[in-house]
């Protein structure tokens, strides 16, 4: 069995490259997110009050979950 043995410098350069690329990706996503709001944010901005999704009472909710899981 042959083992690929890179020098410590090669390993350090590889780790630095991964860190640099992840920082560039993060900066690009943060910048793009600030410049272009998501379409659902724009659509929801003028639609009135916040939408609230309420869970049913616990007895109904428990039966619904069991039914969805095929246990009832």
C-alpha positions as CSV (number, residue, x, y, z in Angstrom):
1,X,0.0,0.0,0.0
2,X,1.5,3.3,-1.1
3,X,0.8,6.3,1.1
4,X,0.7,9.9,-0.2
5,X,3.0,11.8,2.1
6,X,2.8,15.5,1.4
7,X,5.2,17.9,3.1
8,X,4.0,20.0,6.0
9,X,4.3,23.1,3.7
10,X,1.9,21.5,1.2
11,X,-0.6,20.8,3.9
12,X,-0.4,24.3,5.3
13,X,-0.9,25.8,1.8
14,X,-3.9,23.5,1.3
15,X,-5.5,24.5,4.5
16,X,-4.8,28.2,3.8
17,X,-6.4,27.8,0.3
18,X,-9.5,26.3,1.8
19,X,-9.8,29.0,4.4
20,X,-9.3,31.8,1.8
21,X,-11.9,30.3,-0.6
22,X,-14.4,29.9,2.2
23,X,-13.8,33.6,3.2
24,X,-14.3,34.7,-0.4
25,X,-17.5,32.7,-0.7
26,X,-18.8,34.1,2.6
27,X,-18.1,37.7,1.6
28,X,-19.7,37.2,-1.7
29,X,-22.9,35.7,-0.2
30,X,-23.1,38.4,2.4
31,X,-22.6,41.1,-0.2
32,X,-25.1,39.6,-2.6
33,X,-27.6,39.1,0.2
34,X,-27.4,42.8,1.2
35,X,-27.7,44.0,-2.4
36,X,-30.5,41.8,-3.6
37,X,-33.3,41.1,-1.2
38,X,-35.0,37.7,-1.6
39,X,-38.2,37.8,-3.7
40,X,-40.4,36.6,-0.9
41,X,-39.1,39.4,1.3
42,X,-40.2,41.9,-1.3
43,X,-43.6,40.2,-1.8
44,X,-44.3,40.1,2.0
45,X,-43.3,43.7,2.6
46,X,-46.5,45.2,1.4
47,X,-48.9,42.4,2.2
48,X,-50.1,43.7,5.6
49,X,-49.6,42.2,9.1
50,X,-47.3,39.3,9.9
51,X,-48.7,35.9,9.1
52,X,-49.1,33.7,12.1
53,X,-49.3,29.9,11.9
54,X,-51.0,28.5,15.0
55,X,-50.7,24.9,16.0
56,X,-53.9,23.0,16.8
57,X,-54.7,21.9,20.3
58,X,-52.5,19.2,21.6
59,X,-55.1,16.4,21.4
60,X,-55.8,17.1,17.7
61,X,-52.1,17.6,16.9
62,X,-51.1,14.3,18.5
63,X,-53.6,12.3,16.5
64,X,-52.6,14.1,13.3
65,X,-48.9,13.3,13.8
66,X,-49.7,9.7,14.5
67,X,-51.9,9.5,11.4
68,X,-49.2,11.1,9.2
69,X,-46.7,8.5,10.5
70,X,-49.1,5.7,9.7
71,X,-49.4,4.7,13.3
72,X,-53.1,5.3,13.6
